[in-house]
Amino acid sequence: MPIAHHPMAVVGAGLGGLALARVLHVHGIEAAVFDLEDSPAARTQGGMLDIHDDSGQEALRAAGLHEEFLTLVHSGGQQMRILDKSAVVHLDESDDGTGGRPEIDRGDLRGLLLRSLPEGTVRWGTKVTGARPLGDGRHEVNLADGGRFTTDLLIGADGAWSRIRPLLSAGQPAYMGVSFVEADLLEADTRHPVSAEVVGGGMLFALDAGRGFLAHRESDGSLHVYVALKAPEEWLDGIDFDDTEGAKSAVLEHFADWDERLRALVADADGALVPRRIHALPVGHRWDRVPGVTLLGDAAHLMSPFAGEGANLALLDGAELGLAIAAHPGDVEAALAAYEERLFPRSEASAADSARGAVLLFREDAPRGLLEQFAGLG
């Protein structure tokens, strides 16, 4: 049986890969997108994203989706509260609707992008395990089920542990010294009114030296909480997350002297806690031009979440790559060179901001660093 060939193959149907496919579609260019999940509903796409006017929103404009995006944003979601460990409020900035970073549920944004693509663009349940060059910019891509295909242009949009990145770079994500434990409080206004008041309508930062609670209100009225702790990489291995109550106790040991209203964000959580270590590629990660292949999003520049840039850059990467391909018909290398020329300095600056954010949030005098930043002093 002959091996299937796709002129353009995008590995990963996250926000960046879908933005690329959509911009290409707007310009009459077809791309095949491959994703390991069985369907769009294979897992919850939860969590709120603030979409920046100078990056993520620019991508949505290029995709012809900005107006519809605005109908999906979470009204009031740009509210910002900064507290200390005693639950003293140091900043409470309301959302008056004029901010440049409206919030949207990740699942809603992904759904918007998926609906904008022709049926069959995404090949679900197709796990890519690796790829090898065939010469002249062509690549053969291997699949977990033993299948394979060839392509003239291969784009790795497959996240932190990309299977396409090794074609370009030996770079690997490294642990950043901070771990998260995620929790949810459902129907917060009725079931968890104290926590709902503490978090407010948008984003909460409750900080102290080396630790904190980061939380946001989601569009369905639930609260999503990130417990952040500067800790050794193996810290999470010592917690049995199958024992939810035991896991809550183990996490809250590190917040013993915190106000009970903040501790309740974990103590009263609904469902299991979810551990997550924070990894990042080196600031300034880049590669020499390799014919017929490139990366976008976390595959290209995984960074910590402390500047809110990851999803925005993935969207912008996808849109700019699509525009570059459309602007250089028949000349893949010119398109990739133009794209990467803009990609590298932009992602380096954002990764540096993210690394600084990680230091700023968990300084010994936290939350002072974040307050100074909002006051324009940081």
C-alpha positions as a LaTeX table, in Angstrom:
\begin{tabular}{lrrr}
\hline
Residue & $x$ (\AA) & $y$ (\AA) & $z$ (\AA) \\
\hline
Met1 & 0.00 & 0.00 & 0.00 \\
Pro2 & 1.44 & 3.41 & $-0.92$ \\
Ile3 & 2.28 & 5.80 & 1.91 \\
Ala4 & $-0.11$ & 8.76 & 2.23 \\
His5 & 1.32 & 12.14 & 1.33 \\
His6 & 0.18 & 15.50 & 2.71 \\
Pro7 & 1.67 & 18.65 & 1.19 \\
Met8 & 1.40 & 20.38 & 4.57 \\
Ala9 & 1.12 & 18.56 & 7.92 \\
Val10 & 0.49 & 20.23 & 11.27 \\
Val11 & 1.12 & 18.05 & 14.33 \\
Gly12 & $-1.11$ & 19.19 & 17.18 \\
Ala13 & $-4.63$ & 20.64 & 17.27 \\
Gly14 & $-4.06$ & 23.07 & 20.10 \\
Leu15 & $-4.70$ & 26.78 & 19.74 \\
Gly16 & $-1.57$ & 27.43 & 17.66 \\
Gly17 & $-2.07$ & 24.58 & 15.23 \\
Leu18 & $-5.72$ & 25.49 & 14.73 \\
Ala19 & $-4.92$ & 29.19 & 14.24 \\
Leu20 & $-2.43$ & 28.22 & 11.55 \\
Ala21 & $-4.94$ & 25.96 & 9.80 \\
Arg22 & $-7.61$ & 28.67 & 9.94 \\
Val23 & $-5.40$ & 31.43 & 8.50 \\
Leu24 & $-4.28$ & 29.08 & 5.75 \\
His25 & $-7.92$ & 28.23 & 5.02 \\
Val26 & $-8.78$ & 31.94 & 4.78 \\
His27 & $-6.09$ & 32.18 & 2.08 \\
Gly28 & $-7.29$ & 29.09 & 0.24 \\
Ile29 & $-4.50$ & 26.79 & 1.43 \\
Glu30 & $-5.25$ & 23.33 & 2.78 \\
Ala31 & $-3.41$ & 21.77 & 5.70 \\
Ala32 & $-3.84$ & 18.40 & 7.40 \\
Val33 & $-3.83$ & 18.61 & 11.21 \\
Phe34 & $-3.04$ & 15.52 & 13.30 \\
Asp35 & $-3.96$ & 15.19 & 16.96 \\
Leu36 & $-3.55$ & 12.32 & 19.39 \\
Glu37 & $-6.91$ & 12.90 & 21.11 \\
Asp38 & $-9.81$ & 10.78 & 19.91 \\
Ser39 & $-12.16$ & 13.73 & 19.43 \\
Pro40 & $-12.54$ & 17.41 & 20.35 \\
Ala41 & $-14.40$ & 16.29 & 23.48 \\
Ala42 & $-11.77$ & 13.78 & 24.62 \\
Arg43 & $-10.82$ & 15.93 & 27.61 \\
Thr44 & $-11.94$ & 19.10 & 29.29 \\
Gln45 & $-10.35$ & 22.21 & 27.80 \\
Gly46 & $-10.91$ & 24.13 & 31.02 \\
Gly47 & $-9.26$ & 27.24 & 32.32 \\
Met48 & $-9.59$ & 30.90 & 31.44 \\
Leu49 & $-7.23$ & 32.67 & 29.08 \\
Asp50 & $-6.61$ & 36.42 & 28.86 \\
Ile51 & $-6.22$ & 37.18 & 25.17 \\
His52 & $-3.97$ & 40.18 & 24.61 \\
Asp53 & $-4.88$ & 42.90 & 22.16 \\
Asp54 & $-1.38$ & 43.01 & 20.63 \\
Ser55 & $-0.89$ & 39.26 & 20.13 \\
Gly56 & $-3.72$ & 36.77 & 20.55 \\
Gln57 & $-6.35$ & 39.21 & 19.32 \\
Glu58 & $-4.19$ & 40.14 & 16.33 \\
Ala59 & $-4.11$ & 36.46 & 15.44 \\
Leu60 & $-7.89$ & 36.23 & 15.67 \\
Arg61 & $-8.22$ & 39.25 & 13.41 \\
Ala62 & $-5.99$ & 37.56 & 10.84 \\
Ala63 & $-8.21$ & 34.49 & 11.16 \\
Gly64 & $-11.37$ & 36.53 & 10.57 \\
Leu65 & $-12.73$ & 35.48 & 13.99 \\
His66 & $-12.25$ & 38.53 & 16.17 \\
Glu67 & $-15.85$ & 39.73 & 16.21 \\
Glu68 & $-17.16$ & 36.29 & 17.13 \\
Phe69 & $-14.44$ & 36.01 & 19.79 \\
Leu70 & $-15.74$ & 39.19 & 21.44 \\
Thr71 & $-19.17$ & 37.59 & 21.85 \\
Leu72 & $-17.59$ & 34.75 & 23.86 \\
Val73 & $-15.48$ & 36.70 & 26.35 \\
His74 & $-16.24$ & 36.52 & 30.05 \\
Ser75 & $-17.76$ & 39.81 & 31.13 \\
Gly76 & $-16.03$ & 41.08 & 34.28 \\
Gly77 & $-13.18$ & 38.61 & 33.87 \\
Gln78 & $-10.48$ & 41.27 & 33.84 \\
Gln79 & $-11.03$ & 42.10 & 37.51 \\
Met80 & $-7.77$ & 41.71 & 39.44 \\
Arg81 & $-7.37$ & 41.19 & 43.20 \\
Ile82 & $-4.05$ & 40.97 & 45.06 \\
Leu83 & $-4.04$ & 39.75 & 48.65 \\
Asp84 & $-1.43$ & 38.74 & 51.20 \\
Lys85 & $-1.51$ & 35.53 & 53.23 \\
Ser86 & $-3.72$ & 37.20 & 55.85 \\
Ala87 & $-6.33$ & 37.90 & 53.15 \\
Val88 & $-5.69$ & 41.64 & 53.37 \\
Val89 & $-6.70$ & 43.18 & 50.03 \\
His90 & $-3.88$ & 45.31 & 48.60 \\
Leu91 & $-5.40$ & 45.83 & 45.15 \\
Asp92 & $-8.90$ & 45.33 & 43.77 \\
Glu93 & $-9.04$ & 46.53 & 40.18 \\
Ser94 & $-12.46$ & 46.26 & 38.60 \\
Asp95 & $-13.22$ & 45.33 & 35.00 \\
Asp96 & $-14.83$ & 48.32 & 33.32 \\
Gly97 & $-14.79$ & 46.69 & 29.90 \\
Thr98 & $-11.97$ & 48.82 & 28.51 \\
Gly99 & $-9.02$ & 46.54 & 29.26 \\
Gly100 & $-6.98$ & 44.97 & 26.50 \\
Arg101 & $-6.93$ & 41.43 & 27.86 \\
Pro102 & $-10.45$ & 39.99 & 27.89 \\
Glu103 & $-10.90$ & 36.53 & 29.38 \\
Ile104 & $-12.32$ & 33.55 & 27.51 \\
Asp105 & $-12.75$ & 29.91 & 28.41 \\
Arg106 & $-10.06$ & 27.88 & 26.64 \\
Gly107 & $-12.66$ & 25.39 & 25.47 \\
Asp108 & $-14.78$ & 28.15 & 23.95 \\
Leu109 & $-11.78$ & 29.55 & 22.08 \\
Arg110 & $-10.74$ & 26.14 & 20.79 \\
Gly111 & $-14.31$ & 25.48 & 19.72 \\
Leu112 & $-14.40$ & 28.77 & 17.82 \\
Leu113 & $-11.29$ & 27.78 & 15.88 \\
Leu114 & $-12.49$ & 24.24 & 15.21 \\
Arg115 & $-15.87$ & 25.41 & 13.89 \\
Ser116 & $-14.10$ & 27.72 & 11.46 \\
Leu117 & $-12.31$ & 24.84 & 9.70 \\
Pro118 & $-13.63$ & 22.53 & 6.99 \\
Glu119 & $-14.81$ & 19.17 & 8.28 \\
Gly120 & $-12.01$ & 16.63 & 8.21 \\
Thr121 & $-9.18$ & 19.15 & 8.61 \\
Val122 & $-8.22$ & 17.56 & 11.95 \\
Arg123 & $-7.36$ & 13.87 & 11.91 \\
Trp124 & $-8.31$ & 12.84 & 15.44 \\
Gly125 & $-6.80$ & 9.85 & 17.21 \\
Thr126 & $-3.54$ & 10.10 & 15.28 \\
Lys127 & $-0.55$ & 10.05 & 17.61 \\
Val128 & 2.74 & 11.10 & 16.05 \\
Thr129 & 5.75 & 9.35 & 17.56 \\
Gly130 & 8.53 & 10.91 & 15.50 \\
Ala131 & 9.72 & 12.01 & 12.08 \\
Arg132 & 12.79 & 11.75 & 9.88 \\
Pro133 & 14.07 & 13.84 & 6.96 \\
Leu134 & 13.92 & 12.38 & 3.46 \\
Gly135 & 15.89 & 15.16 & 1.76 \\
Asp136 & 14.81 & 18.23 & $-0.19$ \\
Gly137 & 12.72 & 19.43 & 2.75 \\
Arg138 & 10.45 & 16.38 & 2.78 \\
His139 & 9.82 & 14.34 & 5.92 \\
Glu140 & 8.36 & 10.98 & 6.86 \\
Val141 & 6.17 & 11.01 & 9.95 \\
Asn142 & 5.64 & 7.89 & 12.08 \\
Leu143 & 2.42 & 7.12 & 13.95 \\
Ala144 & 1.77 & 5.11 & 17.09 \\
Asp145 & $-0.44$ & 2.63 & 15.22 \\
Gly146 & 2.42 & 1.75 & 12.89 \\
Gly147 & 1.23 & 3.99 & 10.08 \\
Arg148 & 3.24 & 6.74 & 8.45 \\
Phe149 & 2.92 & 9.52 & 5.93 \\
Thr150 & 5.15 & 11.95 & 4.09 \\
Thr151 & 4.92 & 15.70 & 3.83 \\
Asp152 & 6.57 & 18.62 & 2.06 \\
Leu153 & 6.11 & 20.97 & 5.03 \\
Leu154 & 6.02 & 19.70 & 8.62 \\
Ile155 & 4.93 & 21.99 & 11.47 \\
Gly156 & 5.36 & 20.93 & 15.09 \\
Ala157 & 2.52 & 22.42 & 17.12 \\
Asp158 & 2.62 & 19.53 & 19.56 \\
Gly159 & 3.43 & 21.23 & 22.82 \\
Ala160 & 6.02 & 21.00 & 25.55 \\
Trp161 & 7.26 & 17.48 & 24.78 \\
Ser162 & 7.16 & 17.88 & 21.01 \\
Arg163 & 8.07 & 14.88 & 18.86 \\
Ile164 & 8.98 & 17.25 & 16.01 \\
Arg165 & 11.39 & 19.49 & 17.96 \\
Pro166 & 14.32 & 17.00 & 17.78 \\
Leu167 & 14.47 & 17.60 & 14.01 \\
Leu168 & 15.52 & 21.17 & 14.78 \\
Ser169 & 16.90 & 21.40 & 18.28 \\
Ala170 & 18.29 & 19.38 & 21.17 \\
Gly171 & 16.54 & 21.73 & 23.59 \\
Gln172 & 14.42 & 20.13 & 26.31 \\
Pro173 & 12.14 & 21.70 & 28.91 \\
Ala174 & 13.60 & 21.97 & 32.41 \\
Tyr175 & 11.83 & 22.19 & 35.76 \\
Met176 & 11.46 & 25.83 & 36.84 \\
Gly177 & 11.49 & 25.23 & 40.60 \\
Val178 & 7.75 & 25.84 & 40.99 \\
Ser179 & 4.97 & 23.26 & 41.20 \\
Phe180 & 1.23 & 23.74 & 40.90 \\
Val181 & $-1.63$ & 21.82 & 42.42 \\
Glu182 & $-4.92$ & 22.59 & 40.68 \\
Ala183 & $-8.36$ & 22.51 & 42.26 \\
Asp184 & $-11.94$ & 23.47 & 41.37 \\
Leu185 & $-14.81$ & 24.86 & 43.38 \\
Leu186 & $-18.07$ & 24.35 & 41.51 \\
Glu187 & $-21.16$ & 26.62 & 41.55 \\
Ala188 & $-19.12$ & 28.94 & 43.70 \\
Asp189 & $-21.68$ & 31.66 & 44.39 \\
Thr190 & $-24.15$ & 29.20 & 45.92 \\
Arg191 & $-21.93$ & 26.36 & 47.19 \\
His192 & $-18.77$ & 28.31 & 48.13 \\
Pro193 & $-19.87$ & 31.93 & 48.70 \\
Val194 & $-16.91$ & 32.90 & 50.88 \\
Ser195 & $-14.43$ & 31.65 & 48.30 \\
Ala196 & $-16.42$ & 33.34 & 45.53 \\
Glu197 & $-16.11$ & 36.64 & 47.37 \\
Val198 & $-12.39$ & 36.16 & 47.97 \\
Val199 & $-11.65$ & 35.45 & 44.31 \\
Gly200 & $-14.03$ & 38.05 & 42.91 \\
Gly201 & $-15.12$ & 38.24 & 39.30 \\
Gly202 & $-11.78$ & 37.69 & 37.63 \\
Met203 & $-8.26$ & 36.80 & 38.79 \\
Leu204 & $-6.91$ & 36.45 & 42.34 \\
Phe205 & $-3.28$ & 36.53 & 43.44 \\
Ala206 & $-2.78$ & 35.69 & 47.13 \\
Leu207 & 0.97 & 35.65 & 47.69 \\
Asp208 & 3.71 & 35.19 & 50.25 \\
Ala209 & 7.38 & 34.26 & 50.03 \\
Gly210 & 7.74 & 31.23 & 47.77 \\
Arg211 & 4.08 & 30.32 & 47.65 \\
Gly212 & 0.64 & 31.48 & 46.77 \\
Phe213 & $-2.88$ & 30.86 & 45.55 \\
Leu214 & $-3.67$ & 31.93 & 42.00 \\
Ala215 & $-7.34$ & 31.59 & 41.12 \\
His216 & $-9.85$ & 32.77 & 38.56 \\
Arg217 & $-13.57$ & 32.69 & 38.07 \\
Glu218 & $-14.65$ & 30.70 & 35.04 \\
Ser219 & $-17.56$ & 31.51 & 32.75 \\
Asp220 & $-19.67$ & 28.70 & 34.25 \\
Gly221 & $-19.47$ & 30.22 & 37.74 \\
Ser222 & $-16.84$ & 27.83 & 39.06 \\
Leu223 & $-13.48$ & 28.80 & 40.53 \\
His224 & $-10.25$ & 27.29 & 39.24 \\
Val225 & $-7.40$ & 27.42 & 41.74 \\
Tyr226 & $-3.66$ & 26.99 & 41.25 \\
Val227 & $-1.71$ & 26.37 & 44.44 \\
Ala228 & 1.84 & 27.47 & 43.64 \\
Leu229 & 4.87 & 26.46 & 45.68 \\
Lys230 & 8.58 & 26.83 & 45.16 \\
Ala231 & 9.63 & 23.25 & 45.79 \\
Pro232 & 12.02 & 20.50 & 44.69 \\
Glu233 & 10.95 & 18.65 & 41.56 \\
Glu234 & 10.20 & 15.52 & 43.56 \\
Trp235 & 7.84 & 17.24 & 46.05 \\
Leu236 & 4.69 & 16.14 & 44.24 \\
Asp237 & 5.88 & 12.52 & 44.17 \\
Gly238 & 5.44 & 12.36 & 47.94 \\
Ile239 & 1.71 & 13.09 & 47.76 \\
Asp240 & $-0.93$ & 10.44 & 47.03 \\
Phe241 & $-3.34$ & 12.32 & 44.79 \\
Asp242 & $-5.69$ & 9.31 & 44.71 \\
Asp243 & $-6.41$ & 10.17 & 48.36 \\
Thr244 & $-8.00$ & 13.58 & 47.88 \\
Glu245 & $-8.41$ & 14.47 & 51.55 \\
Gly246 & $-4.86$ & 13.35 & 52.32 \\
Ala247 & $-3.58$ & 15.37 & 49.35 \\
Lys248 & $-5.43$ & 18.47 & 50.58 \\
Ser249 & $-3.81$ & 18.09 & 54.00 \\
Ala250 & $-0.35$ & 17.60 & 52.50 \\
Val251 & $-0.70$ & 20.73 & 50.37 \\
Leu252 & $-2.17$ & 22.85 & 53.17 \\
Glu253 & 0.74 & 21.97 & 55.48 \\
His254 & 2.66 & 24.57 & 53.48 \\
Phe255 & $-0.01$ & 27.21 & 54.22 \\
Ala256 & $-0.54$ & 26.55 & 57.92 \\
Asp257 & $-0.34$ & 30.22 & 58.92 \\
Trp258 & $-2.57$ & 31.51 & 56.11 \\
Asp259 & $-6.04$ & 32.94 & 56.57 \\
Glu260 & $-8.73$ & 30.26 & 56.62 \\
Arg261 & $-10.61$ & 31.98 & 53.80 \\
Leu262 & $-7.62$ & 31.32 & 51.55 \\
Arg263 & $-6.98$ & 27.81 & 52.85 \\
Ala264 & $-10.61$ & 27.03 & 51.99 \\
Leu265 & $-9.74$ & 27.36 & 48.30 \\
Val266 & $-8.11$ & 23.95 & 48.72 \\
Ala267 & $-9.89$ & 22.52 & 51.76 \\
Asp268 & $-13.34$ & 22.92 & 50.18 \\
Ala269 & $-12.36$ & 21.96 & 46.63 \\
Asp270 & $-14.69$ & 19.69 & 44.69 \\
Gly271 & $-13.16$ & 16.59 & 43.13 \\
Ala272 & $-9.56$ & 15.49 & 42.94 \\
Leu273 & $-6.53$ & 17.76 & 43.08 \\
Val274 & $-4.30$ & 17.74 & 40.01 \\
Pro275 & $-0.48$ & 18.08 & 40.28 \\
Arg276 & 1.54 & 19.93 & 37.65 \\
Arg277 & 5.22 & 20.79 & 37.53 \\
Ile278 & 6.17 & 24.00 & 35.72 \\
His279 & 8.74 & 23.48 & 32.94 \\
Ala280 & 10.27 & 25.83 & 30.40 \\
Leu281 & 12.66 & 25.78 & 27.49 \\
Pro282 & 15.73 & 28.00 & 27.83 \\
Val283 & 15.04 & 31.70 & 27.31 \\
Gly284 & 16.08 & 32.48 & 23.75 \\
His285 & 15.58 & 28.92 & 22.47 \\
Arg286 & 16.09 & 28.90 & 18.71 \\
Trp287 & 17.46 & 26.75 & 15.90 \\
Asp288 & 19.21 & 27.02 & 12.56 \\
Arg289 & 16.95 & 26.91 & 9.51 \\
Val290 & 16.19 & 23.30 & 8.59 \\
Pro291 & 14.45 & 22.75 & 5.25 \\
Gly292 & 10.77 & 21.85 & 5.35 \\
Val293 & 10.11 & 21.97 & 9.09 \\
Thr294 & 9.40 & 24.50 & 11.85 \\
Leu295 & 7.75 & 24.80 & 15.26 \\
Leu296 & 5.16 & 27.02 & 16.92 \\
Gly297 & 3.71 & 27.55 & 20.38 \\
Asp298 & 5.05 & 25.56 & 23.32 \\
Ala299 & 6.98 & 23.29 & 20.96 \\
Ala300 & 9.04 & 26.34 & 20.00 \\
His301 & 9.20 & 28.36 & 23.21 \\
Leu302 & 7.63 & 26.68 & 26.24 \\
Met303 & 7.71 & 29.19 & 29.08 \\
Ser304 & 6.33 & 29.50 & 32.60 \\
Pro305 & 2.78 & 30.90 & 32.85 \\
Phe306 & 3.75 & 33.92 & 34.90 \\
Ala307 & 3.37 & 36.50 & 32.14 \\
Gly308 & 0.23 & 35.05 & 30.55 \\
Glu309 & 1.93 & 34.79 & 27.18 \\
Gly310 & 1.80 & 31.11 & 26.22 \\
Ala311 & $-1.61$ & 30.86 & 24.55 \\
Asn312 & $-1.27$ & 34.32 & 23.04 \\
Leu313 & 2.06 & 33.50 & 21.42 \\
Ala314 & 0.75 & 30.17 & 20.15 \\
Leu315 & $-2.12$ & 31.98 & 18.42 \\
Leu316 & 0.18 & 34.64 & 17.02 \\
Asp317 & 2.75 & 32.07 & 15.87 \\
Gly318 & 0.07 & 30.15 & 14.01 \\
Ala319 & $-1.37$ & 33.25 & 12.37 \\
Glu320 & 2.01 & 34.68 & 11.37 \\
Leu321 & 3.19 & 31.37 & 9.95 \\
Gly322 & 0.00 & 31.10 & 7.93 \\
Leu323 & 0.40 & 34.65 & 6.63 \\
Ala324 & 4.05 & 34.00 & 5.73 \\
Ile325 & 3.12 & 30.85 & 3.77 \\
Ala326 & 0.38 & 32.76 & 1.95 \\
Ala327 & 2.78 & 35.60 & 1.16 \\
His328 & 5.39 & 33.26 & $-0.39$ \\
Pro329 & 3.44 & 30.91 & $-2.65$ \\
Gly330 & 5.59 & 28.06 & $-3.86$ \\
Asp331 & 8.58 & 29.09 & $-1.72$ \\
Val332 & 8.40 & 27.23 & 1.57 \\
Glu333 & 11.91 & 28.19 & 2.68 \\
Ala334 & 11.30 & 31.90 & 2.18 \\
Ala335 & 8.10 & 31.59 & 4.22 \\
Leu336 & 9.78 & 29.72 & 7.06 \\
Ala337 & 12.74 & 32.10 & 7.15 \\
Ala338 & 10.42 & 35.12 & 7.31 \\
Tyr339 & 8.35 & 33.51 & 10.07 \\
Glu340 & 11.32 & 32.49 & 12.21 \\
Glu341 & 12.95 & 35.91 & 11.84 \\
Arg342 & 9.99 & 37.37 & 13.76 \\
Leu343 & 9.39 & 34.36 & 15.99 \\
Phe344 & 12.76 & 34.22 & 17.73 \\
Pro345 & 13.07 & 37.75 & 19.15 \\
Arg346 & 9.38 & 37.86 & 20.08 \\
Ser347 & 9.45 & 34.58 & 21.96 \\
Glu348 & 12.75 & 35.41 & 23.67 \\
Ala349 & 11.33 & 38.65 & 25.03 \\
Ser350 & 8.19 & 36.93 & 26.29 \\
Ala351 & 10.11 & 34.04 & 27.83 \\
Ala352 & 12.32 & 36.52 & 29.67 \\
Asp353 & 9.21 & 38.33 & 30.95 \\
Ser354 & 7.77 & 35.01 & 32.12 \\
Ala355 & 10.97 & 34.10 & 33.96 \\
Arg356 & 11.01 & 37.51 & 35.64 \\
Gly357 & 7.37 & 37.03 & 36.58 \\
Ala358 & 8.17 & 33.80 & 38.38 \\
Val359 & 10.76 & 35.63 & 40.48 \\
Leu360 & 8.54 & 38.63 & 41.09 \\
Leu361 & 5.48 & 36.69 & 42.25 \\
Phe362 & 7.30 & 34.63 & 44.86 \\
Arg363 & 9.83 & 37.13 & 46.19 \\
Glu364 & 10.55 & 37.17 & 49.91 \\
Asp365 & 8.44 & 40.34 & 50.22 \\
Ala366 & 5.52 & 39.04 & 48.12 \\
Pro367 & 3.04 & 40.40 & 47.14 \\
Arg368 & 5.00 & 43.68 & 47.02 \\
Gly369 & 6.71 & 42.90 & 43.71 \\
Leu370 & 3.42 & 42.35 & 41.89 \\
Leu371 & 1.91 & 45.47 & 43.45 \\
Glu372 & 4.90 & 47.52 & 42.31 \\
Gln373 & 4.50 & 46.17 & 38.81 \\
Phe374 & 0.87 & 47.24 & 38.67 \\
Ala375 & 1.85 & 50.64 & 40.04 \\
Gly376 & 4.43 & 51.01 & 37.29 \\
Leu377 & 7.34 & 50.82 & 39.71 \\
Gly378 & 8.58 & 47.32 & 38.95 \\
\hline
\end{tabular}
